[in-house]
Amino acid sequence: MNDAAFEQTTGGDGAPGDGSIPITDGGSDAAPPLNPADPVAIAAGIDHACALRFDHKVYCWGGNAFGQLGVNDAGAVSAKPQVVTFAVGVNPVQIFAGEFETCAIDDTGGAWCWGSGGNGGLGDNNATSGSFPVPQRVVTSTGNLAAAPLPGCAGRNDPGGCVVASDKTLACWGTNPYSAYGASNSNVAVVAAASQNDVPALSVSCSGYHSSAIVTHGGETVVATWGLNSSGQLGVPDAGVDSVDAAYPVLPGGKQAALTAT
C-alpha cells in the first residue's frame, strides 16, 4: 500500500488534485464531510504504524526502540496510539514510514522525520546515532528542504528516505547502502538531503537497498532505478553488480546511458 495523505478541498469542478478528496455538491453518491478526528492516511514500519487525521494530528503505535512513535520513551511499546508533537505551526498533510523512522510533509512543503537518526537517517544534517522522538526538519546542505506534498519514501533496511521537491528535484538522504540514496560512494552516509541527477521527478519509492522513481527525460516518462542490483531488481542486465550509483531508465533493450539533465 502506498503511504499517502489527503486534503478535503472545495471549489472548481471538484476534480481531485494530488492527494485530495473532492467535496461533491450533494446527491446519493456524495461523500460525508470529514470530521477532525477522521483518519485520512496510514503508514507502517517494521513494528510500528502511524495514522494522520484530518485535523493534521499524527498518532503512532507499536514499537518505539528508536523513538519512531514520536514519544520520549525509547524501547517501550504501546498498543495505544500516541500523538506526535510537532513544532508550533507545523501541520502534516502526508506521512510515510521506514523500518524504524517516520516522516511527514507539512502544508508548506516542509519535510520532517523522527526515530532512528544514525548516519543521516533523518536527513537533518546530523550523523549522530541515537533515538530522536522529536520530529527533525529535513535539510539540504544550504537550508531547509522544500518538498511538495507528494508521497515520499523511507528505507526498510537502513535509515534514510527520498522526497520529490516542489521544483520536481528528487532529494534523498540516509545511510546509503549500495548507493541506494544516490551518493556515488556506497555506504557513505548522506546526512542532508541531496539532489539526484537533476532529472525532473514525479514520484519515488525506496526499499533501503535500492530506489526507483518516475522521471521525465528526453521527452519521455520513464522509470529510473539505482542501488543494489544483485537480483536484477534495477531492471538492467548487469544482475550481480553490487551497486549502481547513477540512475538508469528501465526501457526495452536494457541498460541505457545514465540519466542526466536535458
C-alpha positions as CSV (number, residue, x, y, z in Angstrom):
1,M,0.0,0.0,0.0
2,N,1.3,3.4,-0.9
3,D,1.7,5.8,2.0
4,A,-0.4,8.9,1.1
5,A,-2.3,11.7,2.6
6,F,-5.4,13.6,1.5
7,E,-6.9,17.0,2.0
8,Q,-10.6,17.8,1.7
9,T,-10.9,20.5,-0.9
10,T,-13.6,22.7,-2.4
11,G,-14.1,24.9,-5.4
12,G,-13.8,24.4,-9.1
13,D,-15.3,21.2,-10.6
14,G,-14.4,19.1,-7.6
15,A,-11.7,17.3,-9.5
16,P,-9.1,15.8,-7.1
17,G,-5.6,17.2,-7.2
18,D,-2.6,15.5,-5.8
19,G,-3.6,13.8,-2.6
20,S,-7.0,15.4,-2.3
21,I,-10.6,14.2,-1.7
22,P,-13.1,16.2,-3.6
23,I,-16.3,17.5,-2.0
24,T,-19.3,16.9,-4.1
25,D,-22.4,19.2,-4.2
26,G,-24.7,16.5,-2.8
27,G,-26.7,13.6,-4.1
28,S,-26.8,10.0,-3.2
29,D,-23.2,9.5,-4.1
30,A,-21.9,12.4,-2.1
31,A,-19.2,11.5,0.5
32,P,-20.0,12.7,4.0
33,P,-17.8,15.6,5.2
34,L,-14.8,14.6,7.2
35,N,-14.7,15.1,11.0
36,P,-11.5,16.5,12.5
37,A,-10.6,13.1,14.1
38,D,-11.2,11.1,10.9
39,P,-8.1,9.2,9.7
40,V,-7.0,10.2,6.1
41,A,-3.7,8.4,5.8
42,I,-1.8,5.4,7.2
43,A,1.9,4.4,7.2
44,A,3.6,1.3,8.6
45,G,7.2,0.5,9.5
46,I,8.6,-2.9,10.6
47,D,7.0,-2.9,14.0
48,H,5.1,0.4,14.2
49,A,2.3,2.2,12.4
50,C,1.1,5.8,12.2
51,A,-2.1,7.5,11.1
52,L,-2.8,11.1,10.0
53,R,-6.1,12.6,11.0
54,F,-8.0,15.3,9.0
55,D,-7.1,17.8,11.7
56,H,-3.4,17.3,10.9
57,K,-2.6,15.4,14.0
58,V,-0.4,12.3,13.7
59,Y,-0.8,9.3,16.0
60,C,1.6,6.3,16.2
61,W,1.6,3.0,18.0
62,G,3.7,-0.2,18.2
63,G,7.5,-0.5,18.8
64,N,9.4,2.5,19.9
65,A,13.0,1.3,20.1
66,F,14.3,4.4,18.3
67,G,11.6,6.9,19.1
68,Q,9.7,6.2,15.9
69,L,6.4,6.7,17.7
70,G,7.4,10.3,18.5
71,V,7.4,9.8,22.3
72,N,10.4,10.1,24.5
73,D,10.4,6.5,25.9
74,A,12.8,4.6,23.6
75,G,12.5,0.9,23.9
76,A,8.9,0.9,25.1
77,V,6.0,-0.4,23.1
78,S,2.5,1.0,23.0
79,A,-0.7,-0.6,21.6
80,K,-2.4,2.7,22.4
81,P,-1.9,5.4,19.7
82,Q,0.4,8.2,20.9
83,V,0.2,11.7,19.5
84,V,3.3,13.1,17.8
85,T,4.2,16.6,18.9
86,F,5.4,18.9,16.1
87,A,6.7,22.5,16.4
88,V,4.0,25.1,16.6
89,G,2.5,25.9,13.2
90,V,3.5,22.6,11.6
91,N,0.5,20.9,10.0
92,P,1.3,17.5,8.5
93,V,-0.6,16.6,5.3
94,Q,1.1,13.3,4.4
95,I,3.1,10.6,6.2
96,F,5.4,7.8,5.3
97,A,7.4,5.3,7.4
98,G,10.6,3.3,7.2
99,E,11.9,0.4,9.3
100,F,12.5,2.5,12.4
101,E,11.7,6.0,11.4
102,T,8.6,8.0,10.4
103,C,8.3,11.1,8.2
104,A,5.7,13.8,7.4
105,I,5.3,16.5,4.9
106,D,3.6,19.7,6.2
107,D,1.2,22.0,4.5
108,T,4.1,24.4,3.5
109,G,6.1,21.6,1.9
110,G,8.5,21.1,4.8
111,A,9.7,17.5,5.4
112,W,10.1,16.2,9.0
113,C,11.4,12.8,10.3
114,W,11.8,11.2,13.7
115,G,13.1,7.8,15.0
116,S,16.4,6.2,14.2
117,G,18.9,9.0,13.4
118,G,22.1,7.1,12.8
119,N,24.2,8.1,9.7
120,G,21.9,10.8,8.5
121,G,18.8,8.6,8.6
122,L,16.5,11.6,9.4
123,G,18.0,14.0,6.8
124,D,18.7,16.6,9.4
125,N,22.4,17.0,8.7
126,N,23.2,15.0,11.8
127,A,25.3,11.8,11.6
128,T,25.0,11.1,15.4
129,S,23.4,7.7,16.1
130,G,20.5,7.5,18.6
131,S,16.8,7.9,19.1
132,F,15.2,11.1,18.1
133,P,11.5,11.1,19.1
134,V,11.0,14.8,18.3
135,P,10.4,15.5,14.5
136,Q,13.5,16.9,12.9
137,R,13.4,19.2,9.9
138,V,14.9,17.6,6.7
139,V,17.5,20.0,5.3
140,T,19.9,20.3,2.4
141,S,23.5,21.4,2.7
142,T,22.3,25.0,2.2
143,G,19.0,25.2,4.1
144,N,15.5,23.7,4.6
145,L,14.3,21.2,2.0
146,A,11.2,22.5,0.2
147,A,9.2,19.3,-0.7
148,A,5.9,19.2,-2.5
149,P,3.1,17.5,-0.6
150,L,3.6,14.3,-2.6
151,P,4.3,10.8,-1.4
152,G,7.9,10.3,-0.2
153,C,9.5,7.1,0.9
154,A,11.7,5.8,3.7
155,G,14.0,2.8,3.7
156,R,13.0,-0.6,5.1
157,N,16.5,-1.9,5.8
158,D,18.6,1.2,6.6
159,P,17.6,4.6,7.8
160,G,17.0,7.1,5.0
161,G,14.5,8.4,2.6
162,C,13.6,10.4,-0.5
163,V,11.1,13.0,-1.5
164,V,10.2,14.9,-4.6
165,A,10.7,18.7,-4.0
166,S,8.4,21.4,-5.3
167,D,10.7,22.0,-8.3
168,K,10.5,18.3,-9.2
169,T,14.0,17.7,-7.9
170,L,14.4,14.3,-6.3
171,A,16.2,14.6,-3.0
172,C,17.5,11.7,-0.9
173,W,19.3,11.2,2.4
174,G,20.4,8.3,4.7
175,T,23.0,5.6,5.3
176,N,23.3,4.9,1.5
177,P,23.9,1.2,1.4
178,Y,24.7,0.1,-2.1
179,S,24.3,3.7,-3.2
180,A,20.5,3.3,-2.6
181,Y,20.2,7.0,-1.8
182,G,22.2,8.1,-4.8
183,A,25.6,9.0,-3.5
184,S,28.5,7.6,-5.6
185,N,30.3,6.3,-2.5
186,S,28.3,3.3,-1.4
187,N,27.7,3.1,2.4
188,V,28.9,6.7,2.9
189,A,26.1,8.5,4.7
190,V,24.2,11.3,3.1
191,V,23.4,13.3,6.2
192,A,21.4,16.0,4.5
193,A,19.0,15.7,1.6
194,A,20.9,15.8,-1.7
195,S,19.7,16.3,-5.3
196,Q,19.7,13.2,-7.5
197,N,20.7,13.5,-11.2
198,D,18.9,16.8,-11.8
199,V,16.2,14.9,-13.7
200,P,12.6,16.1,-13.1
201,A,10.9,13.5,-10.9
202,L,7.2,12.8,-10.4
203,S,7.3,10.2,-7.7
204,V,9.7,7.9,-5.8
205,S,9.9,4.6,-3.9
206,C,12.8,3.2,-1.9
207,S,13.5,-0.1,-0.1
208,G,16.7,0.8,1.7
209,Y,18.9,-1.1,-0.7
210,H,17.6,0.2,-4.0
211,S,15.4,3.0,-5.1
212,S,13.1,3.8,-8.1
213,A,11.5,7.0,-9.4
214,I,9.2,8.0,-12.2
215,V,11.0,10.8,-14.1
216,T,10.7,12.8,-17.3
217,H,13.8,12.5,-19.6
218,G,14.2,13.2,-23.2
219,G,10.5,13.9,-23.7
220,E,9.6,10.6,-22.2
221,T,8.2,9.4,-18.8
222,V,10.4,6.6,-17.6
223,V,11.2,4.6,-14.5
224,A,14.7,5.3,-13.2
225,T,16.4,2.9,-10.8
226,W,19.6,2.8,-8.8
227,G,21.3,0.9,-5.9
228,L,21.7,-2.8,-5.3
229,N,21.3,-5.0,-8.4
230,S,22.1,-8.4,-7.0
231,S,18.9,-10.0,-8.5
232,G,18.4,-7.6,-11.4
233,Q,16.0,-5.5,-9.3
234,L,17.1,-2.4,-11.2
235,G,15.7,-3.8,-14.4
236,V,19.1,-3.6,-16.1
237,P,21.1,-6.6,-17.4
238,D,24.1,-6.4,-15.0
239,A,22.5,-8.6,-12.3
240,G,25.0,-9.4,-9.7
241,V,26.6,-5.9,-9.7
242,D,26.8,-4.8,-6.1
243,S,25.6,-1.3,-6.7
244,V,24.8,1.3,-9.4
245,D,25.1,4.8,-8.1
246,A,23.7,6.6,-11.2
247,A,20.0,6.4,-12.2
248,Y,19.2,4.4,-15.3
249,P,15.9,4.2,-17.2
250,V,14.2,0.9,-17.4
251,L,13.4,0.7,-21.2
252,P,13.3,-2.1,-23.8
253,G,16.8,-3.0,-24.8
254,G,18.3,-2.9,-21.3
255,K,20.6,-0.5,-19.6
256,Q,20.8,2.9,-21.2
257,A,23.2,5.8,-20.6
258,A,23.0,7.3,-17.1
259,L,20.3,9.9,-16.8
260,T,21.4,13.5,-16.8
261,A,19.6,16.8,-17.1
262,T,18.4,17.7,-20.6
